[in-house]
Each structure stands twice: as structure tokens, then as C-alpha cells.
Amino acid sequence: MHEQPSRIRVVEKAGPWGFFFLLCYIGAAIYFVSNSSGGLWDVVLGLLQAAVWPVYVTFHVLGILGA
């Protein structure tokens, strides 16, 4: 006889956080692209900066704290 494979149910609870980070990325992209000169590579750089904006925040907060 064949055994029934056991079913594992995975419930993803990070959905709201994913939406929050998507909104943060869109806001950061608007900010960085609007501050660029409008050239193609400036816009690409702005989108890349929007992807790593938490690094900027962490760097400046640590600088303020004197770490």
C-alpha cells in the first residue's frame, strides 16, 4: 500500500510588512528620482538608492549617536 504524504500547512504572516516595505520603496524611489538631474543613469541610481535606503538611515543615526 502507498502511504499518504503528510501535508504541511505554511501560513505566511509577513504580508502586511511586505506591503509596508513596498510603500517605503516607492516613496524612497520618488524622493531619490525627483532629486536627480533626470538623466537615465541618474534615475537608475535613484532606484538603486531607494532599494538600500535603510542603510542611509542606519549610517546617519549611528553618526548622530557617535558610534
PDBQT receptor file of N, H, CA, C and O in Angstrom, charges set to zero:
ATOM      1  N   MET A   1       0.824  -1.178   0.000  1.00  0.00    +0.000 N 
ATOM      2  CA  MET A   1       0.000   0.000   0.000  1.00  0.00    +0.000 C 
ATOM      3  C   MET A   1       0.871   1.244   0.000  1.00  0.00    +0.000 C 
ATOM      4  O   MET A   1       1.993   1.260   0.505  1.00  0.00    +0.000 OA
ATOM      5  N   HIS A   2       0.305   2.277  -0.586  1.00  0.00    +0.000 N 
ATOM      6  H   HIS A   2      -0.607   2.264  -0.996  1.00  0.00    +0.000 HD
ATOM      7  CA  HIS A   2       1.007   3.561  -0.623  1.00  0.00    +0.000 C 
ATOM      8  C   HIS A   2       0.563   4.421   0.551  1.00  0.00    +0.000 C 
ATOM      9  O   HIS A   2      -0.622   4.519   0.871  1.00  0.00    +0.000 OA
ATOM     10  N   GLU A   3       1.548   5.035   1.175  1.00  0.00    +0.000 N 
ATOM     11  H   GLU A   3       2.510   4.956   0.915  1.00  0.00    +0.000 HD
ATOM     12  CA  GLU A   3       1.227   5.940   2.276  1.00  0.00    +0.000 C 
ATOM     13  C   GLU A   3       0.860   7.308   1.723  1.00  0.00    +0.000 C 
ATOM     14  O   GLU A   3       1.421   7.769   0.728  1.00  0.00    +0.000 OA
ATOM     15  N   GLN A   4      -0.078   7.934   2.380  1.00  0.00    +0.000 N 
ATOM     16  H   GLN A   4      -0.534   7.560   3.188  1.00  0.00    +0.000 HD
ATOM     17  CA  GLN A   4      -0.442   9.294   2.011  1.00  0.00    +0.000 C 
ATOM     18  C   GLN A   4       0.661  10.229   2.506  1.00  0.00    +0.000 C 
ATOM     19  O   GLN A   4       1.064  10.150   3.666  1.00  0.00    +0.000 OA
ATOM     20  N   PRO A   5       1.144  11.104   1.643  1.00  0.00    +0.000 N 
ATOM     21  CA  PRO A   5       2.152  12.054   2.130  1.00  0.00    +0.000 C 
ATOM     22  C   PRO A   5       1.516  13.008   3.144  1.00  0.00    +0.000 C 
ATOM     23  O   PRO A   5       0.391  13.477   2.972  1.00  0.00    +0.000 OA
ATOM     24  N   SER A   6       2.269  13.271   4.193  1.00  0.00    +0.000 N 
ATOM     25  H   SER A   6       3.183  12.889   4.333  1.00  0.00    +0.000 HD
ATOM     26  CA  SER A   6       1.735  14.182   5.202  1.00  0.00    +0.000 C 
ATOM     27  C   SER A   6       1.708  15.596   4.624  1.00  0.00    +0.000 C 
ATOM     28  O   SER A   6       2.625  16.006   3.913  1.00  0.00    +0.000 OA
ATOM     29  N   ARG A   7       0.675  16.311   4.931  1.00  0.00    +0.000 N 
ATOM     30  H   ARG A   7      -0.070  15.977   5.509  1.00  0.00    +0.000 HD
ATOM     31  CA  ARG A   7       0.523  17.673   4.411  1.00  0.00    +0.000 C 
ATOM     32  C   ARG A   7       0.995  18.653   5.470  1.00  0.00    +0.000 C 
ATOM     33  O   ARG A   7       0.647  18.557   6.647  1.00  0.00    +0.000 OA
ATOM     34  N   ILE A   8       1.778  19.573   5.019  1.00  0.00    +0.000 N 
ATOM     35  H   ILE A   8       2.061  19.651   4.063  1.00  0.00    +0.000 HD
ATOM     36  CA  ILE A   8       2.279  20.618   5.906  1.00  0.00    +0.000 C 
ATOM     37  C   ILE A   8       1.646  21.923   5.455  1.00  0.00    +0.000 C 
ATOM     38  O   ILE A   8       1.704  22.279   4.278  1.00  0.00    +0.000 OA
ATOM     39  N   ARG A   9       1.057  22.613   6.375  1.00  0.00    +0.000 N 
ATOM     40  H   ARG A   9       1.010  22.324   7.331  1.00  0.00    +0.000 HD
ATOM     41  CA  ARG A   9       0.411  23.876   6.054  1.00  0.00    +0.000 C 
ATOM     42  C   ARG A   9       1.307  25.014   6.525  1.00  0.00    +0.000 C 
ATOM     43  O   ARG A   9       1.650  25.097   7.704  1.00  0.00    +0.000 OA
ATOM     44  N   VAL A  10       1.677  25.874   5.614  1.00  0.00    +0.000 N 
ATOM     45  H   VAL A  10       1.398  25.807   4.656  1.00  0.00    +0.000 HD
ATOM     46  CA  VAL A  10       2.518  27.028   5.930  1.00  0.00    +0.000 C 
ATOM     47  C   VAL A  10       1.658  28.276   5.813  1.00  0.00    +0.000 C 
ATOM     48  O   VAL A  10       1.054  28.534   4.772  1.00  0.00    +0.000 OA
ATOM     49  N   VAL A  11       1.610  29.036   6.878  1.00  0.00    +0.000 N 
ATOM     50  H   VAL A  11       2.101  28.827   7.724  1.00  0.00    +0.000 HD
ATOM     51  CA  VAL A  11       0.838  30.272   6.891  1.00  0.00    +0.000 C 
ATOM     52  C   VAL A  11       1.826  31.426   6.902  1.00  0.00    +0.000 C 
ATOM     53  O   VAL A  11       2.596  31.591   7.849  1.00  0.00    +0.000 OA
ATOM     54  N   GLU A  12       1.798  32.220   5.847  1.00  0.00    +0.000 N 
ATOM     55  H   GLU A  12       1.173  32.087   5.078  1.00  0.00    +0.000 HD
ATOM     56  CA  GLU A  12       2.698  33.369   5.744  1.00  0.00    +0.000 C 
ATOM     57  C   GLU A  12       2.050  34.567   6.427  1.00  0.00    +0.000 C 
ATOM     58  O   GLU A  12       0.962  35.004   6.051  1.00  0.00    +0.000 OA
ATOM     59  N   LYS A  13       2.737  35.085   7.434  1.00  0.00    +0.000 N 
ATOM     60  H   LYS A  13       3.620  34.731   7.740  1.00  0.00    +0.000 HD
ATOM     61  CA  LYS A  13       2.174  36.197   8.195  1.00  0.00    +0.000 C 
ATOM     62  C   LYS A  13       2.913  37.506   7.935  1.00  0.00    +0.000 C 
ATOM     63  O   LYS A  13       2.686  38.486   8.643  1.00  0.00    +0.000 OA
ATOM     64  N   ALA A  14       3.783  37.542   6.944  1.00  0.00    +0.000 N 
ATOM     65  H   ALA A  14       3.968  36.745   6.368  1.00  0.00    +0.000 HD
ATOM     66  CA  ALA A  14       4.559  38.744   6.669  1.00  0.00    +0.000 C 
ATOM     67  C   ALA A  14       3.944  39.582   5.562  1.00  0.00    +0.000 C 
ATOM     68  O   ALA A  14       4.585  40.521   5.088  1.00  0.00    +0.000 OA
ATOM     69  N   GLY A  15       2.743  39.284   5.139  1.00  0.00    +0.000 N 
ATOM     70  H   GLY A  15       2.223  38.522   5.524  1.00  0.00    +0.000 HD
ATOM     71  CA  GLY A  15       2.114  40.020   4.053  1.00  0.00    +0.000 C 
ATOM     72  C   GLY A  15       1.994  41.509   4.306  1.00  0.00    +0.000 C 
ATOM     73  O   GLY A  15       2.387  42.299   3.447  1.00  0.00    +0.000 OA
ATOM     74  N   PRO A  16       1.461  41.933   5.461  1.00  0.00    +0.000 N 
ATOM     75  CA  PRO A  16       1.363  43.372   5.715  1.00  0.00    +0.000 C 
ATOM     76  C   PRO A  16       2.724  44.071   5.732  1.00  0.00    +0.000 C 
ATOM     77  O   PRO A  16       2.835  45.215   5.290  1.00  0.00    +0.000 OA
ATOM     78  N   TRP A  17       3.743  43.404   6.228  1.00  0.00    +0.000 N 
ATOM     79  H   TRP A  17       3.652  42.474   6.587  1.00  0.00    +0.000 HD
ATOM     80  CA  TRP A  17       5.075  44.013   6.232  1.00  0.00    +0.000 C 
ATOM     81  C   TRP A  17       5.610  44.172   4.815  1.00  0.00    +0.000 C 
ATOM     82  O   TRP A  17       6.265  45.167   4.502  1.00  0.00    +0.000 OA
ATOM     83  N   GLY A  18       5.334  43.198   3.964  1.00  0.00    +0.000 N 
ATOM     84  H   GLY A  18       4.802  42.390   4.218  1.00  0.00    +0.000 HD
ATOM     85  CA  GLY A  18       5.762  43.312   2.575  1.00  0.00    +0.000 C 
ATOM     86  C   GLY A  18       5.128  44.509   1.899  1.00  0.00    +0.000 C 
ATOM     87  O   GLY A  18       5.787  45.217   1.138  1.00  0.00    +0.000 OA
ATOM     88  N   PHE A  19       3.847  44.742   2.171  1.00  0.00    +0.000 N 
ATOM     89  H   PHE A  19       3.312  44.166   2.789  1.00  0.00    +0.000 HD
ATOM     90  CA  PHE A  19       3.165  45.900   1.607  1.00  0.00    +0.000 C 
ATOM     91  C   PHE A  19       3.748  47.194   2.160  1.00  0.00    +0.000 C 
ATOM     92  O   PHE A  19       3.918  48.164   1.422  1.00  0.00    +0.000 OA
ATOM     93  N   PHE A  20       4.054  47.214   3.459  1.00  0.00    +0.000 N 
ATOM     94  H   PHE A  20       3.915  46.426   4.058  1.00  0.00    +0.000 HD
ATOM     95  CA  PHE A  20       4.661  48.394   4.076  1.00  0.00    +0.000 C 
ATOM     96  C   PHE A  20       6.008  48.715   3.440  1.00  0.00    +0.000 C 
ATOM     97  O   PHE A  20       6.287  49.875   3.138  1.00  0.00    +0.000 OA
ATOM     98  N   PHE A  21       6.855  47.693   3.232  1.00  0.00    +0.000 N 
ATOM     99  H   PHE A  21       6.629  46.751   3.478  1.00  0.00    +0.000 HD
ATOM    100  CA  PHE A  21       8.160  47.925   2.629  1.00  0.00    +0.000 C 
ATOM    101  C   PHE A  21       8.041  48.312   1.154  1.00  0.00    +0.000 C 
ATOM    102  O   PHE A  21       8.879  49.060   0.649  1.00  0.00    +0.000 OA
ATOM    103  N   LEU A  22       7.026  47.821   0.464  1.00  0.00    +0.000 N 
ATOM    104  H   LEU A  22       6.346  47.213   0.874  1.00  0.00    +0.000 HD
ATOM    105  CA  LEU A  22       6.778  48.249  -0.907  1.00  0.00    +0.000 C 
ATOM    106  C   LEU A  22       6.443  49.736  -0.940  1.00  0.00    +0.000 C 
ATOM    107  O   LEU A  22       6.957  50.472  -1.782  1.00  0.00    +0.000 OA
ATOM    108  N   LEU A  23       5.586  50.175  -0.029  1.00  0.00    +0.000 N 
ATOM    109  H   LEU A  23       5.168  49.577   0.655  1.00  0.00    +0.000 HD
ATOM    110  CA  LEU A  23       5.265  51.597   0.035  1.00  0.00    +0.000 C 
ATOM    111  C   LEU A  23       6.500  52.433   0.379  1.00  0.00    +0.000 C 
ATOM    112  O   LEU A  23       6.686  53.523  -0.163  1.00  0.00    +0.000 OA
ATOM    113  N   CYS A  24       7.335  51.927   1.273  1.00  0.00    +0.000 N 
ATOM    114  H   CYS A  24       7.184  51.042   1.713  1.00  0.00    +0.000 HD
ATOM    115  CA  CYS A  24       8.580  52.638   1.616  1.00  0.00    +0.000 C 
ATOM    116  C   CYS A  24       9.501  52.735   0.410  1.00  0.00    +0.000 C 
ATOM    117  O   CYS A  24      10.119  53.775   0.180  1.00  0.00    +0.000 OA
ATOM    118  N   TYR A  25       9.596  51.645  -0.370  1.00  0.00    +0.000 N 
ATOM    119  H   TYR A  25       9.093  50.800  -0.183  1.00  0.00    +0.000 HD
ATOM    120  CA  TYR A  25      10.438  51.674  -1.560  1.00  0.00    +0.000 C 
ATOM    121  C   TYR A  25       9.910  52.676  -2.576  1.00  0.00    +0.000 C 
ATOM    122  O   TYR A  25      10.687  53.426  -3.167  1.00  0.00    +0.000 OA
ATOM    123  N   ILE A  26       8.602  52.698  -2.784  1.00  0.00    +0.000 N 
ATOM    124  H   ILE A  26       7.971  52.089  -2.303  1.00  0.00    +0.000 HD
ATOM    125  CA  ILE A  26       8.031  53.629  -3.751  1.00  0.00    +0.000 C 
ATOM    126  C   ILE A  26       8.272  55.066  -3.303  1.00  0.00    +0.000 C 
ATOM    127  O   ILE A  26       8.633  55.917  -4.116  1.00  0.00    +0.000 OA
ATOM    128  N   GLY A  27       8.077  55.338  -2.022  1.00  0.00    +0.000 N 
ATOM    129  H   GLY A  27       7.785  54.647  -1.362  1.00  0.00    +0.000 HD
ATOM    130  CA  GLY A  27       8.338  56.685  -1.508  1.00  0.00    +0.000 C 
ATOM    131  C   GLY A  27       9.792  57.086  -1.646  1.00  0.00    +0.000 C 
ATOM    132  O   GLY A  27      10.094  58.215  -2.032  1.00  0.00    +0.000 OA
ATOM    133  N   ALA A  28      10.693  56.170  -1.333  1.00  0.00    +0.000 N 
ATOM    134  H   ALA A  28      10.448  55.252  -1.019  1.00  0.00    +0.000 HD
ATOM    135  CA  ALA A  28      12.125  56.467  -1.467  1.00  0.00    +0.000 C 
ATOM    136  C   ALA A  28      12.501  56.649  -2.929  1.00  0.00    +0.000 C 
ATOM    137  O   ALA A  28      13.324  57.505  -3.253  1.00  0.00    +0.000 OA
ATOM    138  N   ALA A  29      11.906  55.849  -3.823  1.00  0.00    +0.000 N 
ATOM    139  H   ALA A  29      11.238  55.153  -3.560  1.00  0.00    +0.000 HD
ATOM    140  CA  ALA A  29      12.197  55.985  -5.255  1.00  0.00    +0.000 C 
ATOM    141  C   ALA A  29      11.745  57.343  -5.758  1.00  0.00    +0.000 C 
ATOM    142  O   ALA A  29      12.459  57.994  -6.520  1.00  0.00    +0.000 OA
ATOM    143  N   ILE A  30      10.566  57.775  -5.337  1.00  0.00    +0.000 N 
ATOM    144  H   ILE A  30       9.986  57.246  -4.718  1.00  0.00    +0.000 HD
ATOM    145  CA  ILE A  30      10.085  59.105  -5.740  1.00  0.00    +0.000 C 
ATOM    146  C   ILE A  30      11.037  60.178  -5.226  1.00  0.00    +0.000 C 
ATOM    147  O   ILE A  30      11.371  61.115  -5.951  1.00  0.00    +0.000 OA
ATOM    148  N   TYR A  31      11.469  60.044  -3.988  1.00  0.00    +0.000 N 
ATOM    149  H   TYR A  31      11.198  59.283  -3.399  1.00  0.00    +0.000 HD
ATOM    150  CA  TYR A  31      12.383  61.035  -3.409  1.00  0.00    +0.000 C 
ATOM    151  C   TYR A  31      13.709  61.085  -4.161  1.00  0.00    +0.000 C 
ATOM    152  O   TYR A  31      14.145  62.158  -4.578  1.00  0.00    +0.000 OA
ATOM    153  N   PHE A  32      14.351  59.932  -4.335  1.00  0.00    +0.000 N 
ATOM    154  H   PHE A  32      13.997  59.060  -3.996  1.00  0.00    +0.000 HD
ATOM    155  CA  PHE A  32      15.671  59.919  -4.951  1.00  0.00    +0.000 C 
ATOM    156  C   PHE A  32      15.613  60.288  -6.432  1.00  0.00    +0.000 C 
ATOM    157  O   PHE A  32      16.509  60.977  -6.921  1.00  0.00    +0.000 OA
ATOM    158  N   VAL A  33      14.590  59.852  -7.154  1.00  0.00    +0.000 N 
ATOM    159  H   VAL A  33      13.863  59.293  -6.757  1.00  0.00    +0.000 HD
ATOM    160  CA  VAL A  33      14.491  60.180  -8.575  1.00  0.00    +0.000 C 
ATOM    161  C   VAL A  33      14.154  61.652  -8.751  1.00  0.00    +0.000 C 
ATOM    162  O   VAL A  33      14.654  62.285  -9.681  1.00  0.00    +0.000 OA
ATOM    163  N   SER A  34      13.323  62.210  -7.885  1.00  0.00    +0.000 N 
ATOM    164  H   SER A  34      12.917  61.696  -7.129  1.00  0.00    +0.000 HD
ATOM    165  CA  SER A  34      12.983  63.632  -8.014  1.00  0.00    +0.000 C 
ATOM    166  C   SER A  34      14.174  64.526  -7.693  1.00  0.00    +0.000 C 
ATOM    167  O   SER A  34      14.236  65.661  -8.165  1.00  0.00    +0.000 OA
ATOM    168  N   ASN A  35      15.119  64.034  -6.899  1.00  0.00    +0.000 N 
ATOM    169  H   ASN A  35      15.069  63.112  -6.516  1.00  0.00    +0.000 HD
ATOM    170  CA  ASN A  35      16.318  64.812  -6.594  1.00  0.00    +0.000 C 
ATOM    171  C   ASN A  35      17.432  64.608  -7.608  1.00  0.00    +0.000 C 
ATOM    172  O   ASN A  35      18.486  65.233  -7.496  1.00  0.00    +0.000 OA
ATOM    173  N   SER A  36      17.219  63.742  -8.599  1.00  0.00    +0.000 N 
ATOM    174  H   SER A  36      16.363  63.234  -8.691  1.00  0.00    +0.000 HD
ATOM    175  CA  SER A  36      18.247  63.522  -9.618  1.00  0.00    +0.000 C 
ATOM    176  C   SER A  36      18.091  64.553 -10.730  1.00  0.00    +0.000 C 
ATOM    177  O   SER A  36      17.100  65.282 -10.776  1.00  0.00    +0.000 OA
ATOM    178  N   SER A  37      19.069  64.609 -11.619  1.00  0.00    +0.000 N 
ATOM    179  H   SER A  37      19.874  64.017 -11.581  1.00  0.00    +0.000 HD
ATOM    180  CA  SER A  37      19.018  65.579 -12.722  1.00  0.00    +0.000 C 
ATOM    181  C   SER A  37      18.143  65.102 -13.869  1.00  0.00    +0.000 C 
ATOM    182  O   SER A  37      17.918  65.861 -14.812  1.00  0.00    +0.000 OA
ATOM    183  N   GLY A  38      17.642  63.882 -13.826  1.00  0.00    +0.000 N 
ATOM    184  H   GLY A  38      17.825  63.265 -13.060  1.00  0.00    +0.000 HD
ATOM    185  CA  GLY A  38      16.717  63.399 -14.830  1.00  0.00    +0.000 C 
ATOM    186  C   GLY A  38      17.336  62.563 -15.926  1.00  0.00    +0.000 C 
ATOM    187  O   GLY A  38      16.616  62.055 -16.786  1.00  0.00    +0.000 OA
ATOM    188  N   GLY A  39      18.649  62.402 -15.925  1.00  0.00    +0.000 N 
ATOM    189  H   GLY A  39      19.234  62.815 -15.226  1.00  0.00    +0.000 HD
ATOM    190  CA  GLY A  39      19.297  61.547 -16.910  1.00  0.00    +0.000 C 
ATOM    191  C   GLY A  39      18.988  60.078 -16.633  1.00  0.00    +0.000 C 
ATOM    192  O   GLY A  39      18.578  59.719 -15.530  1.00  0.00    +0.000 OA
ATOM    193  N   LEU A  40      19.187  59.242 -17.634  1.00  0.00    +0.000 N 
ATOM    194  H   LEU A  40      19.521  59.534 -18.531  1.00  0.00    +0.000 HD
ATOM    195  CA  LEU A  40      18.860  57.822 -17.483  1.00  0.00    +0.000 C 
ATOM    196  C   LEU A  40      19.627  57.183 -16.328  1.00  0.00    +0.000 C 
ATOM    197  O   LEU A  40      19.039  56.496 -15.493  1.00  0.00    +0.000 OA
ATOM    198  N   TRP A  41      20.926  57.407 -16.282  1.00  0.00    +0.000 N 
ATOM    199  H   TRP A  41      21.404  57.965 -16.960  1.00  0.00    +0.000 HD
ATOM    200  CA  TRP A  41      21.726  56.769 -15.236  1.00  0.00    +0.000 C 
ATOM    201  C   TRP A  41      21.465  57.379 -13.873  1.00  0.00    +0.000 C 
ATOM    202  O   TRP A  41      21.635  56.715 -12.851  1.00  0.00    +0.000 OA
ATOM    203  N   ASP A  42      21.051  58.646 -13.849  1.00  0.00    +0.000 N 
ATOM    204  H   ASP A  42      20.913  59.185 -14.680  1.00  0.00    +0.000 HD
ATOM    205  CA  ASP A  42      20.670  59.249 -12.569  1.00  0.00    +0.000 C 
ATOM    206  C   ASP A  42      19.397  58.610 -12.023  1.00  0.00    +0.000 C 
ATOM    207  O   ASP A  42      19.271  58.388 -10.819  1.00  0.00    +0.000 OA
ATOM    208  N   VAL A  43      18.451  58.316 -12.923  1.00  0.00    +0.000 N 
ATOM    209  H   VAL A  43      18.553  58.496 -13.901  1.00  0.00    +0.000 HD
ATOM    210  CA  VAL A  43      17.218  57.657 -12.499  1.00  0.00    +0.000 C 
ATOM    211  C   VAL A  43      17.514  56.235 -12.030  1.00  0.00    +0.000 C 
ATOM    212  O   VAL A  43      16.967  55.785 -11.023  1.00  0.00    +0.000 OA
ATOM    213  N   VAL A  44      18.381  55.525 -12.760  1.00  0.00    +0.000 N 
ATOM    214  H   VAL A  44      18.826  55.890 -13.578  1.00  0.00    +0.000 HD
ATOM    215  CA  VAL A  44      18.758  54.167 -12.347  1.00  0.00    +0.000 C 
ATOM    216  C   VAL A  44      19.440  54.208 -10.988  1.00  0.00    +0.000 C 
ATOM    217  O   VAL A  44      19.162  53.372 -10.128  1.00  0.00    +0.000 OA
ATOM    218  N   LEU A  45      20.320  55.163 -10.790  1.00  0.00    +0.000 N 
ATOM    219  H   LEU A  45      20.546  55.842 -11.489  1.00  0.00    +0.000 HD
ATOM    220  CA  LEU A  45      20.986  55.305  -9.489  1.00  0.00    +0.000 C 
ATOM    221  C   LEU A  45      19.980  55.632  -8.394  1.00  0.00    +0.000 C 
ATOM    222  O   LEU A  45      20.099  55.132  -7.276  1.00  0.00    +0.000 OA
ATOM    223  N   GLY A  46      18.996  56.462  -8.701  1.00  0.00    +0.000 N 
ATOM    224  H   GLY A  46      18.899  56.868  -9.610  1.00  0.00    +0.000 HD
ATOM    225  CA  GLY A  46      17.958  56.786  -7.727  1.00  0.00    +0.000 C 
ATOM    226  C   GLY A  46      17.157  55.561  -7.322  1.00  0.00    +0.000 C 
ATOM    227  O   GLY A  46      16.820  55.399  -6.149  1.00  0.00    +0.000 OA
ATOM    228  N   LEU A  47      16.845  54.684  -8.296  1.00  0.00    +0.000 N 
ATOM    229  H   LEU A  47      17.118  54.815  -9.249  1.00  0.00    +0.000 HD
ATOM    230  CA  LEU A  47      16.110  53.461  -7.971  1.00  0.00    +0.000 C 
ATOM    231  C   LEU A  47      16.957  52.514  -7.129  1.00  0.00    +0.000 C 
ATOM    232  O   LEU A  47      16.439  51.850  -6.232  1.00  0.00    +0.000 OA
ATOM    233  N   LEU A  48      18.265  52.448  -7.415  1.00  0.00    +0.000 N 
ATOM    234  H   LEU A  48      18.685  52.988  -8.144  1.00  0.00    +0.000 HD
ATOM    235  CA  LEU A  48      19.148  51.618  -6.597  1.00  0.00    +0.000 C 
ATOM    236  C   LEU A  48      19.277  52.179  -5.183  1.00  0.00    +0.000 C 
ATOM    237  O   LEU A  48      19.309  51.425  -4.210  1.00  0.00    +0.000 OA
ATOM    238  N   GLN A  49      19.349  53.505  -5.075  1.00  0.00    +0.000 N 
ATOM    239  H   GLN A  49      19.322  54.118  -5.865  1.00  0.00    +0.000 HD
ATOM    240  CA  GLN A  49      19.416  54.117  -3.746  1.00  0.00    +0.000 C 
ATOM    241  C   GLN A  49      18.137  53.855  -2.961  1.00  0.00    +0.000 C 
ATOM    242  O   GLN A  49      18.173  53.679  -1.743  1.00  0.00    +0.000 OA
ATOM    243  N   ALA A  50      17.008  53.831  -3.662  1.00  0.00    +0.000 N 
ATOM    244  H   ALA A  50      16.979  53.974  -4.651  1.00  0.00    +0.000 HD
ATOM    245  CA  ALA A  50      15.739  53.560  -2.978  1.00  0.00    +0.000 C 
ATOM    246  C   ALA A  50      15.714  52.147  -2.420  1.00  0.00    +0.000 C 
ATOM    247  O   ALA A  50      15.065  51.893  -1.406  1.00  0.00    +0.000 OA
ATOM    248  N   ALA A  51      16.414  51.222  -3.072  1.00  0.00    +0.000 N 
ATOM    249  H   ALA A  51      16.941  51.428  -3.897  1.00  0.00    +0.000 HD
ATOM    250  CA  ALA A  51      16.432  49.838  -2.599  1.00  0.00    +0.000 C 
ATOM    251  C   ALA A  51      17.247  49.692  -1.319  1.00  0.00    +0.000 C 
ATOM    252  O   ALA A  51      16.998  48.777  -0.533  1.00  0.00    +0.000 OA
ATOM    253  N   VAL A  52      18.213  50.575  -1.098  1.00  0.00    +0.000 N 
ATOM    254  H   VAL A  52      18.416  51.318  -1.736  1.00  0.00    +0.000 HD
ATOM    255  CA  VAL A  52      19.090  50.446   0.075  1.00  0.00    +0.000 C 
ATOM    256  C   VAL A  52      18.948  51.634   1.029  1.00  0.00    +0.000 C 
ATOM    257  O   VAL A  52      19.879  51.934   1.776  1.00  0.00    +0.000 OA
ATOM    258  N   TRP A  53      17.792  52.317   1.016  1.00  0.00    +0.000 N 
ATOM    259  H   TRP A  53      17.035  52.073   0.410  1.00  0.00    +0.000 HD
ATOM    260  CA  TRP A  53      17.640  53.483   1.873  1.00  0.00    +0.000 C 
ATOM    261  C   TRP A  53      17.793  53.183   3.358  1.00  0.00    +0.000 C 
ATOM    262  O   TRP A  53      18.216  54.078   4.090  1.00  0.00    +0.000 OA
ATOM    263  N   PRO A  54      17.477  51.981   3.858  1.00  0.00    +0.000 N 
ATOM    264  CA  PRO A  54      17.708  51.750   5.291  1.00  0.00    +0.000 C 
ATOM    265  C   PRO A  54      19.183  51.857   5.679  1.00  0.00    +0.000 C 
ATOM    266  O   PRO A  54      19.504  52.178   6.824  1.00  0.00    +0.000 OA
ATOM    267  N   VAL A  55      20.065  51.592   4.739  1.00  0.00    +0.000 N 
ATOM    268  H   VAL A  55      19.804  51.332   3.810  1.00  0.00    +0.000 HD
ATOM    269  CA  VAL A  55      21.497  51.725   5.020  1.00  0.00    +0.000 C 
ATOM    270  C   VAL A  55      21.839  53.187   5.278  1.00  0.00    +0.000 C 
ATOM    271  O   VAL A  55      22.615  53.492   6.183  1.00  0.00    +0.000 OA
ATOM    272  N   TYR A  56      21.266  54.093   4.489  1.00  0.00    +0.000 N 
ATOM    273  H   TYR A  56      20.635  53.845   3.753  1.00  0.00    +0.000 HD
ATOM    274  CA  TYR A  56      21.490  55.522   4.706  1.00  0.00    +0.000 C 
ATOM    275  C   TYR A  56      20.988  55.947   6.083  1.00  0.00    +0.000 C 
ATOM    276  O   TYR A  56      21.669  56.681   6.799  1.00  0.00    +0.000 OA
ATOM    277  N   VAL A  57      19.802  55.486   6.447  1.00  0.00    +0.000 N 
ATOM    278  H   VAL A  57      19.249  54.890   5.865  1.00  0.00    +0.000 HD
ATOM    279  CA  VAL A  57      19.221  55.848   7.743  1.00  0.00    +0.000 C 
ATOM    280  C   VAL A  57      20.101  55.330   8.876  1.00  0.00    +0.000 C 
ATOM    281  O   VAL A  57      20.405  56.068   9.813  1.00  0.00    +0.000 OA
ATOM    282  N   THR A  58      20.511  54.066   8.794  1.00  0.00    +0.000 N 
ATOM    283  H   THR A  58      20.265  53.467   8.033  1.00  0.00    +0.000 HD
ATOM    284  CA  THR A  58      21.356  53.489   9.840  1.00  0.00    +0.000 C 
ATOM    285  C   THR A  58      22.688  54.232   9.947  1.00  0.00    +0.000 C 
ATOM    286  O   THR A  58      23.161  54.496  11.053  1.00  0.00    +0.000 OA
ATOM    287  N   PHE A  59      23.289  54.569   8.817  1.00  0.00    +0.000 N 
ATOM    288  H   PHE A  59      22.905  54.355   7.919  1.00  0.00    +0.000 HD
ATOM    289  CA  PHE A  59      24.569  55.286   8.813  1.00  0.00    +0.000 C 
ATOM    290  C   PHE A  59      24.436  56.640   9.509  1.00  0.00    +0.000 C 
ATOM    291  O   PHE A  59      25.275  56.998  10.335  1.00  0.00    +0.000 OA
ATOM    292  N   HIS A  60      23.397  57.385   9.182  1.00  0.00    +0.000 N 
ATOM    293  H   HIS A  60      22.715  57.095   8.511  1.00  0.00    +0.000 HD
ATOM    294  CA  HIS A  60      23.238  58.712   9.770  1.00  0.00    +0.000 C 
ATOM    295  C   HIS A  60      22.847  58.649  11.252  1.00  0.00    +0.000 C 
ATOM    296  O   HIS A  60      23.272  59.492  12.042  1.00  0.00    +0.000 OA
ATOM    297  N   VAL A  61      22.042  57.653  11.625  1.00  0.00    +0.000 N 
ATOM    298  H   VAL A  61      21.697  56.969  10.983  1.00  0.00    +0.000 HD
ATOM    299  CA  VAL A  61      21.676  57.524  13.040  1.00  0.00    +0.000 C 
ATOM    300  C   VAL A  61      22.903  57.152  13.858  1.00  0.00    +0.000 C 
ATOM    301  O   VAL A  61      23.104  57.687  14.948  1.00  0.00    +0.000 OA
ATOM    302  N   LEU A  62      23.726  56.242  13.347  1.00  0.00    +0.000 N 
ATOM    303  H   LEU A  62      23.563  55.808  12.461  1.00  0.00    +0.000 HD
ATOM    304  CA  LEU A  62      24.951  55.880  14.080  1.00  0.00    +0.000 C 
ATOM    305  C   LEU A  62      25.907  57.074  14.151  1.00  0.00    +0.000 C 
ATOM    306  O   LEU A  62      26.598  57.256  15.154  1.00  0.00    +0.000 OA
ATOM    307  N   GLY A  63      25.948  57.888  13.089  1.00  0.00    +0.000 N 
ATOM    308  H   GLY A  63      25.387  57.740  12.275  1.00  0.00    +0.000 HD
ATOM    309  CA  GLY A  63      26.788  59.084  13.120  1.00  0.00    +0.000 C 
ATOM    310  C   GLY A  63      26.313  60.071  14.167  1.00  0.00    +0.000 C 
ATOM    311  O   GLY A  63      27.129  60.689  14.851  1.00  0.00    +0.000 OA
ATOM    312  N   ILE A  64      25.007  60.227  14.301  1.00  0.00    +0.000 N 
ATOM    313  H   ILE A  64      24.344  59.725  13.745  1.00  0.00    +0.000 HD
ATOM    314  CA  ILE A  64      24.457  61.139  15.309  1.00  0.00    +0.000 C 
ATOM    315  C   ILE A  64      24.755  60.622  16.716  1.00  0.00    +0.000 C 
ATOM    316  O   ILE A  64      25.059  61.401  17.620  1.00  0.00    +0.000 OA
ATOM    317  N   LEU A  65      24.665  59.302  16.893  1.00  0.00    +0.000 N 
ATOM    318  H   LEU A  65      24.418  58.670  16.159  1.00  0.00    +0.000 HD
ATOM    319  CA  LEU A  65      24.930  58.716  18.208  1.00  0.00    +0.000 C 
ATOM    320  C   LEU A  65      26.419  58.673  18.552  1.00  0.00    +0.000 C 
ATOM    321  O   LEU A  65      26.791  58.393  19.691  1.00  0.00    +0.000 OA
ATOM    322  N   GLY A  66      27.263  58.951  17.563  1.00  0.00    +0.000 N 
ATOM    323  H   GLY A  66      26.961  59.178  16.638  1.00  0.00    +0.000 HD
ATOM    324  CA  GLY A  66      28.705  58.963  17.811  1.00  0.00    +0.000 C 
ATOM    325  C   GLY A  66      29.324  57.572  17.831  1.00  0.00    +0.000 C 
ATOM    326  O   GLY A  66      30.401  57.381  18.397  1.00  0.00    +0.000 OA
ATOM    327  N   ALA A  67      28.676  56.634  17.240  1.00  0.00    +0.000 N 
ATOM    328  H   ALA A  67      27.802  56.789  16.780  1.00  0.00    +0.000 HD
ATOM    329  CA  ALA A  67      29.192  55.255  17.228  1.00  0.00    +0.000 C 
ATOM    330  C   ALA A  67      30.214  55.076  16.137  1.00  0.00    +0.000 C 
ATOM    331  O   ALA A  67      30.757  53.983  15.974  1.00  0.00    +0.000 OA
TER     332      ALA A  67
